[in-house]
Amino acid sequence: MGSEQPFAIPAAVVSGFESGDDATRDWGRLLPSVARDLLQKWDLRPDGAVRAGEAGIVVPVLRADDTPAALKLQVPKPETRAAALGLTAWKGRGMVRLLDYDADRGGMLLERLHADHSLERVEDDDAAVRVVGGLLARLHSVPAPAPLPRLTTIVAGMLTDAPAAMRFLDSDDRARVDRWARQVTAVEAEPGDRLLHWDLHYGNVLAADREPWLAIDPEPLIGDPGFDLWPALDSGWSADESVSDAPRIVRRRFGILTEMLDLDRARAVAWTAARLLQNTLWDIEDGHHAISTSAKTVDDALASFSG
């Protein structure tokens, strides 16, 4: 039984959640007992080192029949419940498979993937972005569960917050944010009805045994597929690495993804502008009073597609 195995979460992992909000701190203090309870409930045996992230932890485990799996523990909040809803709807089609779920304690039992082998390790970028395009096509084809968050709500909040946030920016950045808001306003009346991942960057695609590649860590949302492109466009390069080559990479990826997903490119540019606006508003909220270099790079690279 899982409870019969010695198990401890490293103190550094538990203390890492002390920097979060009240709910996160409270959950972090309960984390060791929650983990032990779920190991017992699902008859699991720890099978490797605990991996920690900003939102929770993952414990490699073995099930009673020795099948490898992963116990993922996150703060039980609306985003966690949305993730479980999405995983249930996808049923492992292009996505890591949900084996069990404890809503009250934020526990998910997932199939085990190869955590150290993400799409970031693929050297052929065209091949990598085609993997993302294939996964997005499959994920978007699944009917979206009604209780999930909707893009229309996200957009309304962004457009409401943008004018006040712009006062923290210089004139050039204000002009860019204003243009993004106008681009989003032009498409907000048709926010879409597809089941989106919301965060499918290269690091959230892992090698698997059941299929060559599967998506992980969704933040399910109902909306337009164009809103799902930005994480892949922005993956694997940064301003201090390959900024001179980044525009070409972004344009190439955008062309491949829009072709594979059969998207109107001007509309997809507008929904990508929504992502840039969203990220910039988050940055301003966190005290960064300038548009990031990566956001400007993506924006400038896509100008030729905007129509």
N, C-alpha and C positions, 0 to 999 in steps of 0.2 A: 504493500500500500504506500501511496505517496507520503502519508504522515509518518511512516516508519523510517524514512530516510532523513539523515541529518541535513538540514538546510538552513542557510543564513544568507540574508541579503547584506552585502558589504555596507558598513556604517557610512562610508563616503557616499554611497548611492542614496541611502535614506536621507542623509543630511542635505543632499543636493536639492531636495524639494522644499527646503526651508525658505528659499528665495522666491517662491511662488506666492500666489494669493492665499487667502485664508483657507479656502477649500482644498487647495493643493497641499498646504502645510499640514492640515488635519489628516488628509489622506496619506501623506508620506509617513506620518507617525504610526498609522495603522497598517502600513504596507507589509511589514513582516508577518503579522498575524493573518492578514488577508491572503497572502501568498500561501501560507501553510494551510489555511482552510480550503483553498481551492485545489491545492495538491491532493488533499485528502478527498474532497468531494468528487474529483474526476479521476482519482486513483492514478496519480502521476508520480514519476520519479525524476528528480533533477538530473540533467544530463549535459551540463556544461556551465560556462561562466554566465553570470547575469549581465545583460546589455542594458544600459540606461540611456534614455533620451530626455528631451525637455518635458515630454508629456507623460512618461511612464517608463516601464521596464519590460524586458522580454527575457523569459527564462526558458532555455532549451530543456525539453522534458521527453520522457518515454511514457507511453500509455501502458495500460495493463498487458496488452499483447505485444509490447516492445516496439510498437510503431513510433517513430520520431514525431514530435509535435513541438509547438511553441506556446507557452503560456504568456500572454500579453496582458499587462495590468496598467490601467489608466484611470485617472480621476473620473468617477462616474458623473458625467455632465452631459448636456444635450449633444455635444459633438461626438462623444463616445457612443451614445445611443444611435446617432445618425450613422456612424461608421458600421455598427452592427446591422442596422437596417439595410444599408447598401450591400454589405457582404452577404447577407441572407438573400437579397434579390439577385446578385450576380451568380451565386451558387458555384463559385470556382471557375466561371467562364472568363478566362483572361485575368483572373484575380486569385490571390491566395484564398484558400477554402476555410470558411468558418466551421469549426467542428462542434463548438459549444459556446455558451455565452451566459454570464451572470451579470444582469443589468444592475443590480443593487450594489455590487462591489467593483464594477468596471473591469471584469475579467473576461478575456476572450481566449479560447483554445483554438489555435490555428494550425494548419498543416505546416510542417517544417520546410523552409526553403534554404538556399545556400546564402547565408547572411553576408559572407565575405566576397560574394561574386555578384556585383551589380552591373548594370549596363554601362556604368562609368569605365569599366575595364575594356570595353570594346573599342579597338583602335579605328575601325572603319566607321566614320560618323554617319555616312549615308545608311549603312546597315543598322546602326543603333537607332537612328530616328525612325526608320521603317518599322523597327520593333515597337516603338512607342505608337506609331500610327496604327499598326495592326491591333495593338491592345486597346487603344481608344475606340477604334471602330467597333470592337466587340463589346466594350463596356457601355458605349452609347446606345447600342442596339437593345439593351435590356430595359423593359418598362420600369419607370421610376416609381417607387413607393410614395404614396401621397403625403405621408407625414414629414418628408424631408424638407429642409430649407429650400427656398426658391430664389433664383437669381434676381427676380423682380424686386424682392425685399432688399437684397444686397445693393442693387443699383440705386434704389431710392435713398438708402442711407448714405451712400457715397456722394450722391449729388447734393444732398442736404448738407453734408459736412464740408464739402470742398471749398465753398466761399470763405468760411471762417479760417480754414487751414491755410489758405493762400496768403494770408497776411504775414506768415512766417518766412515766406520765400522771397528771393530777389525777383526783379522784373522779368528776367528771361524765364525763370522757372514758373512764375505765375502765368506767363503767356502759354507755356507748354501745358500746365495743368488745366487752364481754361479751354485749350483746344481739346484735350482729352475728354473733358466734361461735355463739350459740344458733340464729340464723336459718339460718346455713350448715349447722350440724349437722342441722337438720331436713330438708335436701334432699340431703345428701352421699351418701346411699345410691343416688340416681339422678342421677349426674353427667352423663348425656347422651352422645350419640355423633355429634354433628354436627361438621362442619368449620368452626371459628370463625376469625375474623380476629384478634380480641383487641385491636385498636387502631384501630377505624374511627371516628375523630373527623373533623370537617369538613375539617381540613387534610389528611387522607389520602384525600380524594376529589378527583380532578383532572378538568378538562375534557379531552376527547379528540376525535380525528377519527373513530375507528371507532364510538364511541358517545358520547352527550352527556357522560356521566360514568363514570369507572372508579376502582376502589379501588387504592391502592398500599400499600406497606410493611406487609404482613401479618406477624403473629407467630403462625403457624398452631398451633391447639390443638384437641384433640378434647373436646367437652363440650356443655353445655346452651346453647341460643341466648340464654337470659336473661343469661348471663355476658358477652354481646357488646354489651349496651345502654349501659353506663356511658359509654364515650368520647363517644358522640353526645349523651347527656344533659348532659355537662359542657362541651360545645364552645361557644366563642364568647361566653362571659360570664365575669366574674370578680367577686370580692367587692368590689373597689374601683370597679367599673363600674356594675353593674346589679343589686346584691344584692336590692333591693326587688322587682324583677320576676323574678328568677331562679326562685323557686319555681313561679310560673305557667308559665314556659318549660319547666322540668323536667317538670312534670305533663303539659303538653300534648304534649311530645315522647314521654314514656313511653306515654301513651294511644295516640298514632299508631303507635309502633313495635310495641307489644304487639298492637294490632289487625291491623297488616299482617302480622306474623309468627305470628299466631294463638297467642299465648302466654297461659298462665294468669298473671294479673297478680300474685297473691300469691306464686307461685313465682318470677316474674321479679324481684319486689322482693327476695326472699331471695338470688338470684344477684347482684343489684346490690349488696346488702350484702356479698357476698363480695369484690366489686371494691373497695368502700370499705375493707374490712378489709385486703385485700392492699396497697392504696396507703398506708394508715396504717402498716402494718408496715414498708414500704419507707422511709417518712418517718422513723420511729423509728430505723431502721438508719442513716439518713443524719444523725442527730443532731437531728431536729426532734421535740421531745417534747410534741406537741399534735396533735390531729386538725385538719386544715385546715378553713378556713371553707367551702370549696367542698364538701368531703365532708359536713359537717354540713348544708349547704343542700340537697344532693341527698337525704340521708337524711330530713330533716324534710319535704321536699316529697312524698316517696313514702309517708309514713306512712298516708295515707288509702287506699292501694292494698293494704296489707299483710294485710288481712282479719282 
